[in-house]
Amino acid sequence: MRWDPHVTVATIVERNNQFLFVEENCSTGAVFNQPAGHWEDKETLIEAARRETLEETGWHVAITHLCGIYQWRHPDNAETFLRFCFVGECLHQDPTRELDPAIIAVHWLSREQLLQRQQDLRSPMVLRCLVDYLDNHRYPLDFIHSLLS
């Protein structure tokens, strides 16, 4: 059997000491997550982060840094996830944009507000990414090389 990890991207976006999160439906019910999703064929990781942020929140962002790379194995189904978490800056919002169907709501939350919802996080990566961001983990984007033609 072939091992097939899920490669995903996520974006940390801060504005006025609050962070952009989505409340979304998943198989276990409503959960909170950074704007995040699967990396698609023929796109760079940075393009994927911009796309997922726009599709899930309506916000256009400029990706400025890599925050970290995270590996997690789901305890219930043994699926493995490899998450590339980026830092993004708000450019502008498209309030008329239709969001992904799984999105219940878009929220701006403080760290404290997120901690109050800790039991509702999609995975432990959500909080770990935020903690690393707050600990000033920032890596230059030229750390990632795309050789797509």
N, C-alpha and C positions, 0 to 999 in steps of 0.2 A: 504494500500500500504506500502510495506517495504522500509525503507530508506537504501540506499546502497552507502555509501561514497567511493570515490576512494582513496586507500592508495598507496602513491607513495614515491619514494626515489629520492634524488638528491645529487650530489657531487660537493663541491667547491674544485677546484684544482688550486693552485697558483704556478707559475714558473716565476722568474725574474720580479716580480711585475705585471704579467699578469695572467689572469684567463681563464680556459678552458671553452668554450661555444660551443654550437651547434646551427647552423641555420637549422631549420627543417620546413617541411610542416605540417600544421594543417588545420582544416576546414576553417579557416579565411585567410589562406595564409602563407607566410614565417614568422617565428618568431624566437627569440633568447631565449635560455634556458640553464641552467646548464645541464650537462649530467643527465638525469632523466627518470624515467619510473615507471611502475606499479610493485608493490610487487607481486611475484608469489608464488603459493602454494609450500610448503615444502622447502622454503629457508628462511634464516634469513634475517633481514633487512640489515645487513652488507654485506651478500652475494649478495643481490639484488643491493646494491649500487655499488659494484665492477663489477657485471655483466652489469648493465646498462651503466656504464662508458666505459667499454670495447666495448660493442655492438654499442654504439653511436659515439665513438671517436677513437677506436683502442688503447687506452692507458690502460695499466695495472697499477692499483693504489693500494696502501696500505691505507686502511681506518684507520685514526688515532683518530678521535674524532666525536662526535655528535655536530653539530652547533646549531640545534634547531628543534622544531616541530611546524609546521605551519598549520593552518586551514584557508581555503578560500572557498567561495561560488561564483561560476561563475554567474555574474549578468544577463547574457542572457538566460542561460538554467537551472539555479538553482542547477547544479551539485555541490556537496561538495567534496573538496579534503583535505586529511590529508597528509602532506608532512614531511618526516623525512629527514632532510638535514645533510649530513655528510661532514667531511673534509678528503681529500685524498692527498697522496703524490705520485708523478710520480715515477714509477719503470722503465718502458720502453714502447715504442710504437711498435705496430705491423703494419708497413706501408702497408702490403699486406692484412690485414684483411678487408673483405667486411663489410661496415657499414650498419646499419638498413636502409631500403629503404626510410624512411621519412627524413633522414639526407641529407641536401643540402651541408653543409660544416662544417668543424671544425675550430674554431677560438680561438686564444689567444688574449684576449682583456684586456686593462687596465680598471680601474673603470670609467675613463673619457670617454673612447671609448664606454663603455656600456651605460653610461648616454646619449650619443648622439643618442643611439638607443632605448631609453626608451619607445617610442611609439610602438616599435616592440617586446616588451617582451611578452613571452607566458602568464604570469600572474604577478600580483604584488609580488608574492612570490619570483620571481627571484631576484629582486633588494633587497628586504628585507633580503633574505638569505645572499647576498653579504655584505650588511651593517652590519649585525650581525657578520659575519666573521671578517670584518675589525675592529669591536668593540671588538674583541677578545672573542667572545662567543665560548667556547670550553667546552664540557662535556665529561667525560671519557666514553669509550665504555662499561665499566662494569655497567653503568647506565641501559643498556638494557639487559634483561634476556630472553634467548630463552630456552624453555622447550621442544623443538622438539626432538624426539627420532629417 
